[in-house]
Amino acid sequence: MEKEIKLKNNGFPHLFLGLILTFSPLSLIVLPKWPFGVITLVLCLAGLIWLMGLFIITLNQTRVLIFFGKYKGTVKTDGFYWLNPFYTKKRVSLRGRNLETEIIKVNDEQGNPVLISSVVVWKIVDTYKAVFDIEASVIRDPSSGVKKENWEDSYQRFVKIQSEAALRNIAQKYPYDDVEEGADHITLRSGVEKINEDLEEEIRNRVSIAGIEVQEARISNLSYAPEIAAVMLQRQQAQAIITARKKIVEGSVGIVEMALQALEEKVEISQDQKATLVGNLLVVLSSEVNTTPVINTN
């Protein structure tokens, strides 16, 4: 568990003392005897080690203190400090960061392949978990060849992998779009707010083990995979045409009802005439092209 430490060791007096010890060999100009030379070299070495205990913490930056493998605490207050040089001081940033996942292909609830990606805003809130509960990646310095830990890359890779896994899981729970008109279930297209909430909760649960908090997660890209995009476009166009035709028919029926009611109030017509009139009116009103009425002279 994270333990915050409040340091009171101002670094400036220790900086002054370390500089005096480091440049103590300059006193040989006044006292050039050999015993003083050995003493000043020892003092110079002690001064260099002393200066290694100085460190600076800026806003939203921390230092995790480890003393010979044992966790001692975390310093979060910004300032200039001095601490035992034999402490290991790991830098951990508490600043918010953005991550955009790659566009991945996944099957939705109906088995249709879709392309989807997300944007995640996250930050570290527990430095203990961030340092001790995930493995740091190791990189080699090209100039010196020395291997060193790269914690920032480790955090980015961890959040990226977990975000993509959560995105796949969420996308498989919902259909891309309504197959049938009038369906009221949530889809990836229509239920954006609900999908984003579920995605944020899913990622939060996955990365909490590393002391990471997800502040926002949302889908940034959503489309059908190229192999079915054309077919799905035809289906959407067909649904649009059917919906439009339904509206036209509903309007035509209403107009015919009003026409019959108006005619019955003024003239008396038979059932056969009504049927003929209804048929002609529906043809004229529902047709996509201009129609020519036919007058029966019999």
N, C-alpha and C positions, 0 to 999 in steps of 0.2 A: 504494500500500500504506500502511496506517495506521502512523504513527510517533508513539509516546507521548513527551511532553516532561515532564520533572520540573522545575517552576519552584521557585526558591528566593527569589523576590522577595516578601517579606512586604508586604502591602498597607497596614499601619497607618502606617509611616514616610512612605510616599508620600501617604497620606491627609492626614497632618499637614502635609507640605510643600505639597500642593495647596491646603489651606485657608489657609495663610499667604499664598501668592501671590494667591489669589482675594480675600482681604480686605486686601491691601496698600494699596488706596486710602484706608483708614482712617488711614494715616499722614499724610495731608494735613492732618489736624487739628493735628498738631504742626509739620509743614513745609508750609505752604500755598503755596509758590512754584511757578510754572508748570512748570519743568523736572521737578520731582518728580511733578507730575500726569501728565505724559506717560509717565514711567517706570512709575508705579504702574498706569496703564491697561494698559500692555504686560504687566506682571507679572500683572495680573488675568486678562487673556486667556490668558496662558501657564498660569496656575493652573487655569482651566476646562478647557483642553486636557489638562493633566496629570491631572486627576481622571477624565477619560474613559478612562484606562488601567486603572482599578480594576475588578475583577470578582470575583464570588463563585461558587464551584463547590460544590454540595451533593452528598450521596451519590447515586451512580448517575446523575450529570449530568456532561457533558463540555463542553469548548469546542474547536471546530476553528479553528485559527489560520491565517489567510490574510493574506499581506502583498503588497498590490498584485497580486492574482490568483494568487500562488504559494502552494501548500500548504506550511506550515512544520511542522505537527505537531498533536497532540491532547493537551490537558491533561485528565487523568482524576482526579487526586488532589484530594479536596475541600479547600477552604480559601479564604482571602482573599488575592488576588494583585494585582500591578500589572505591566502589560506596555505596551510601546510603544503609545501611543494610536492610531497609524495602522494597527495590526493589526485586521483584521476577525475578530470572535470569534463564530462560529456555535454556538448552543446545540443539543446533541444529547443526548437522554435515552437511558439504557441500561436503563431500567426495563421490566419485563414488561407487556404489554398484551393485552387480550382483543378479539377481533373475532368477531361473529356474522354470518354471511352471510345475505342474504335468501333466502327460500324460492323456489327456482327449479324450473321444470318441465323435465324431461329424459327422453328415452327410454332405457330400460334395454336390456340386450343383446337381449332378445326383441322390442323395439319398443314395449313398454308405457309409456305416459307416467306418470312418478312425480314426486312433489313431494319435494324434498330440500334440506336446509340443513346447515351445519356451524358448529362453534365452533373458533376458532384462537387459541392463546396464542403470542405472538411477542415478540421484542425485537431491538434493534439491537446487533450485536457488532463491526461494522467501520464506524467513523465516516467513514473516507475514502470508501468506496463509497456510504455513505448520503447524503453531501453532493454528491459529484461524479458519481455514476453514474445518478442519476435526476433528473428535472426537477421543480423545486419549483413548486407552484401559487402564483399571485399573487392576492392579495385587496386590496381598496381599503378603507382606513380610512374609515368613514362620517363621522367627525367632521372629519378633516383632508383627506380625499380622496387621501391619499398611498398609492401602491401598495407593498405589501411582500410578501415571501415567506412562505408558510405551510408549513413543512416537515412539521409534524405531520399536517396534512390530506393532504399528498402521500404520506406513509408509509401512512396508513390506506387511502387510495384504492388505492394500489399493491398492498398485501396483500389487500384485498377483491377486486379484479379477478382477481388471480392465484389466489386461493383458490376463487373461483367457477369459473374455467376448469379448475382441477384437479378440482374436485368433478364437473363435467360429464364430464370424461374418465374418472374412476373409475366413475361411475354407468353409463356406456355399456359398460363392460367386463364387468359382472355382471348376471345377472337379478335381478329383485326377490325372487322366491321360486321354489321348486321347482314346476315344472308337473307332473312325474311323481313319484309316491311312490317313495321309495327312492333318488332321485338323490343322489349324494354330492359334487357340485360346490359351490363357494362361491357364496352368494347375498348380496344386500345385507342381508337380514334375519338369516340364520343365521351369516354369517361376519363378525360385527361387529369382532372384534379384527383380523382380517386386513385388512378394508376400511379401518379406521382407520389401520393401519400404512402401507398403500399410499397413503392420502390424505395422511398426514403427510410421507411421502417425496416425493410429487409436489409438494406445496406448497413443501417445503424446496428442492427443485431449482429451482423457478421464482423464488423470492425471494432466493436466495443472491447474485445479481448486485448486489443493493442493500445487501449487508452485513447482512441480516436473518436471524435464526435462528428456526426454528419449534420451540417446545418441546413443543407438543401440538396435535393436530388430531383431531377426532372428529365423527361425524355426530350432529346434534342433533334432526333431524326427518326422518322417512321415511314416506311414505304414497303410495297410488295417487292419481292425479289424479281429480277428481270425475267426469269423464265415463266412467270405467271402474271406479270403486270398487264400484258395485253389482254389476256382472257378476263382478268378481273375488271379492267376498264370496260370491256364489252358488257359484262354483267351489270356494272353500275349504270351504263348508258341504257341498258334494257329496263332496269328498275326505274330510271327516270322517265322513260317513255311510258311505261305502264302507269306510273303515278299520274303523269300528265293526262293520259287517256281517261283515267278514272275521274279526274276532275272535270274533263270535258263532258263525259257521259252524265255525271251528276248534274252539271249545269244544264245540259240539254233536256233531261227529264223534268227539271224544274220549269224550264221555259214551256215545254209541251203541256204540263199541267196547267199553267196559267193561261195558255192559249185555248185549251179545251174549256176551261171554266168561263173565259170571256165569250166564246162562241155559244155555249149552252145558255148563257143569259140573254142572247140576242136572237139566235135562230135555233131551230130544232133539227138535230142531226141524228141519223141512225147509228147503230153499233158498227155496221160495216164502214160507214163514212168515218166514224171515229178511228177505227183501226187503220184505215188508209191514211188518214190525216196524221196519226201518230207516227206511222212508218215513214211517211215523207218528211215530216219535221225532224225526226231523229237522223235520217240520212243527211239532210241539209246541214243540221247543226253539228253532227259528229264527224262529217267527212273532212279529210285533210285538204281536199282540192275543191275547186268551185264546182257546184252541182247545177244541173239544168232541170227544172221541174217539168213533169209530164202532166198534161191536162187531159183528163178522161172526158170525152165528148159523148159517151154512150148515156 
